[in-house]
Amino acid sequence: MSGVFKLRAIITMLVLLALGYTALWYTVGFRTQKAAASTLTDWFDQGLDVKHGKITLSGFPYRLVIQIDGLSVSTRRPGLDMETGTLVLISHLWTPDHWIAQASDVSARLGRGTVAFTEDFVQASYRVHAGDKLVVKIDSAGAKDMSVRSPRGIPQLDAWSLLIGKDNGDQTSGNGLYEKRTLELKFFAQSGQDTLEISGGVSGPGMQDGSVEQLRNWRDNGGLVELDDLKWTSGGSTVALNGDITLDENYRPLGSAALSVADWDKFKKSMADLGVSVGNEPFGGAALMLQNGSAILGDRKIFSLPKIDKW
């Protein structure tokens, strides 16, 4: 075979490979663009109020980039309201189960505004494991652009992150009193030298909104929030807590937790700064009880608990 013929064969092969890759990229890209629109439609059919602008595809040849303009998602009854100016989803042909999400001009309200904030930029990663286990990590990418409207008194955060693990597989528990966890949660926040770390999970059926019907169904079918570990460091004091929370017949938090405080005087001052009086350290260790609409530390009521269905 002559050198010229070999060169032509190589060029022809490279052209065919380029054409094949281009065809594959656009096939996967258009399918992904259509799947994004279909997912938003599914959310609407499942009871969410979903609005959005154009859904566009770009990123050729290296990335798959789906941009959704003016996305708004909310429950049709009070629960969750979220808006973004632009949501950008980024992946590659060789990582179909891993996406990076970048959202700009984000605003969110949870529980009739019990939690409400705005942030200029938020990023997240979305990964599917073993076919039915979803892991989402949301990161503030620096929280200096964040504004918290509620709850009042929350200091300006320097950073925060939330890790959510969702199991879409078999929900039947093999043992124990409660169903297996459907959500695993890890949260971290920092403000100056103060930090808050929470890890735990949620068991019970999923909820589409915060309506009484959905709350009742969750409560009556094994609904439980499990705090494996809550660690708060503030003003030189470290507080550790673990326990379980569900809802009572009046939809108020019901549960108990073991509390460990490294320096009670500093803890007392930090809580006073938040408008909560905890009194002197209880004898025999500290236990936090949530019952009858009150949070009780030792034998002292420290604040009232709201009815969740009124959020």
TAWO-V569168 format. One line per field, one symbol per residue. ss: DSSP state (a for helix, b for strand, c for the rest). A space follows every 10 residues. Layout:
BEGIN
ss: ???
END
This chain:
BEGIN
ss: ccaaaaaaaa aaaaaaaaaa aaaaaaaaaa aaaaaaaaaa aaaaaccbbb bcccbbbbcc cccbbbbbbb bbbbbccccb bbbbbbbbbb bccccccbbb bbbbbbbbbb ccccbbbbbb bbbbbbbbbc ccbbbbbbbc cccccbbbbb ccccccccbb bbbbbbbccc cccccccccc bbbbbbbbbb bccbbbbbbb bbbccccccc caaaaaaaaa cccbbbbbbb bbbbccbbbb bbbbbbbccc cbbbbbbbbb bccaaaaaaa aaaccccccc cccccbbbbb bccbbbbccb bbbbccbaaa c
END
